[in-house]
Amino acid sequence: MNPAGSIGKLGFRRWYERQLYASHAWLVACLVSGFGMFALLEDLAGRAFGAQAAIVLMVAFAAGAIAWYALARYLRMLLRAQHLAERSTCEACGTYGLYRLVGATPRFMIVSCRKCAHEWRID
Ligand SMILES: [Zn+2]
């Protein structure tokens, strides 16, 4: 879950771009699963209760659980990427997202601007 390794390997801008693509793929998964769940529930409304209706209900529940998980992943990835993006502007020269990783712990990273070598800490 710590993004420092990926940022150190890819650079912030490419990491951020990939986070946006991946998080929006989770959003698409959420929407598809959510629509699937509602379609199954609508189908269930016209059925008499029985074994087939119970199976449809279980599949609808699974689709809802997948939609909920995908929404949580989407929000978590997007908020983390946004949090780091807001702290990725060099305070000395104003360059955005061009830094190299100097050091990292699970709680923060020390980065250095590629343009002016100014170092700062990103929590
Ligand atoms: Zn700088």
Boltz pocket constraint, residues with backbone or C-beta under 6 A from the ligand:
constraints:
  - pocket:
      binder: B
      contacts: [[A, 90], [A, 91], [A, 92], [A, 93], [A, 94], [A, 95], [A, 113], [A, 114], [A, 115], [A, 116], [A, 117], [A, 118]]
      max_distance: 6.0
